[in-house]
C-alpha cells in the first residue's frame, strides 16, 4: 500500500471484522532516514488514494477514529503527539478526510510515546 514503514494501523471501529476501505497508520518517513513515527497516512485500499501528513520532528501515536455520521471514515482522528520543540504532549484533532487540523491542545506536561489501544467512552 505504501513505501514507508507503517505501524499501529486503525480503521473505523464500526467496520471491525467486516469490509472496510480506509486505513489510518503512523509512518516512518524512509526518505528522511528518521527511525520514528512522524507522519500519518490515510489509505483507501480500494482506489489506492493516499494522503500523508508530516509532523516534522514531532512523534505521533496511534490515530483513534471518531465517527461523524454513517459514512465510513467520515469524522475526526485523535492523535497524541510529543512536541520536539516544546518537550511536552499535545492532542491534535484532525479531519479524517484530508488530515488537516481541526483543533490542537497543548498539554501542561511531557507525554512520551506510549502503547496503543482503543478507548471507549
Secondary structure, DSSP 8 states (H G I E B T S, - for coil): --SSEEEEEE--GGGTTS---EEEEEEE-GGGT--S--EEEEEETTT--EEEEE-TT-EE---EEEE-SSSTT-EEEEEEEE-TTTSSEEEEEEETTT--EEEEEE-SS------------
